[in-house]
Amino acid sequence: MYKERCSVKTKGNIPKEKIFDCMDAINHVKAPAPVRIGDIVIENVCGTGVDVVATKNVSL
């Protein structure tokens, strides 16, 4: 079930030339609820070696 948007952050720095690709990838992810703070939403986003993690809880 997809209830609402969840805020996210990267666990590290994204190379400047990959920022728009990463934003596009993030905008297309649909993580099923429940999502907890710290859950990995995208592993190795766009081949950068950096994970994207949730910064908000989203319940069912």
C-alpha positions in Angstrom: 0.0 0.0 0.0 1.4 3.4 -0.9 0.0 6.0 1.4 2.1 9.2 1.3 5.5 10.6 0.3 8.4 9.9 2.6 11.3 12.3 3.0 14.8 10.8 2.3 18.4 11.6 2.4 21.6 10.1 1.1 24.1 8.3 3.4 27.0 10.0 1.7 27.9 12.5 -1.0 26.6 12.2 -4.5 28.9 13.2 -7.4 27.8 16.6 -8.8 27.3 15.1 -12.3 24.9 12.4 -11.0 22.6 14.7 -8.9 19.8 15.0 -11.5 20.0 11.2 -12.3 19.7 10.4 -8.6 16.8 12.8 -8.2 15.0 11.2 -11.1 15.6 7.7 -9.5 14.3 8.9 -6.1 11.1 10.4 -7.7 10.3 7.1 -9.3 10.5 4.9 -6.2 7.4 3.6 -4.5 8.3 2.1 -1.2 5.5 0.1 0.3 4.4 1.1 3.9 5.4 0.7 6.6 8.6 2.6 6.2 10.8 3.4 9.2 13.4 6.1 9.7 16.7 4.7 8.5 15.3 2.1 6.1 17.2 1.9 2.9 14.9 3.1 0.1 17.4 2.8 -2.8 20.7 0.9 -2.5 23.6 2.2 -4.5 21.6 4.9 -6.2 22.7 5.3 -9.9 25.8 3.3 -9.3 27.3 5.9 -6.9 27.8 3.5 -4.0 25.5 5.7 -1.9 22.3 4.5 -0.3 19.1 6.6 0.0 17.5 6.2 3.4 14.1 7.3 4.9 14.0 10.2 7.3 10.3 9.9 8.1 8.1 7.0 9.4 5.2 6.1 7.2 2.6 3.6 8.6 -0.1 1.6 7.0 
